[in-house]
Amino acid sequence: MKAYHDCPKKREARKVTLCDAWRGLSGLDSVPQGLQYWTLSGPLGSKGEVDPSSELGQVLRSGVIEPSQYHGVDFDRETFELNEALVARTYGEGPRLYHGSMAEILDRTLTRGGLRPAIVNLDTLYQPAKAVELLGSVLDTLNQTNGFVMVVLNVILGQKHRGVGYASDLIWKEAEANSYCNAQLLNGSWLRVPSQYTYEGTGQASRTTMGTQIFYRLAA
């Protein structure tokens, strides 16, 4: 059985919403030196090294970032510790990993003067209402930084086995309906890509529909 991150649908989704979107919106082939790529990392492999089909492996192969620009956050300690070992064996020093919540880690890094974001990938398994709560917290911190930033929010749009489905435009509507999130969008002058990317969940017989909405802030 293929790992979640090795699913062709997931790899294509990353290509479109991360690599292609960055190049299209920023006009740059890669993230400039000194700027960072932040993500909810999830498992990066299981066979002694980082899987080339993982998000980290894919974005590095794309040339969008170099290893030192990767900052992966995971709330699950077991996953975090496994990823640390895999990254050390595969790359040595380079990618940075953190244990905790994305909002807290970003805020802590900002406080310490080390936050220089270019891409923030919120690849959640949340339904839209919960996902935009995280988005609001992340934007609150990003609004205290400068420069072009792209934020990618991935959510569950439908679960056929539970009879749950959402309108195709609900991600941004949910973001605007949440007063806290909407305030952060307005405060930071965030824009959104007009259409969201949707795809069926991983596996050949997935009963889950995923959706991705991209927000971005232009450099002043």
Beta strands, then each sheet from edge to edge (+ up, - down):
strand 1: 36-40
strand 2: 70-74
strand 3: 96-99
strand 4: 117-123
strand 5: 149-159
strand 6: 164-165
strand 7: 191-192
strand 8: 197-200
strand 9: 208-217
sheet 1: 3+ 2+ 1+ 4+ 5+ 6-
sheet 2: 3+ 2+ 1+ 4+ 5+ 9- 7+
sheet 3: 3+ 2+ 1+ 4+ 5+ 9- 8+
end
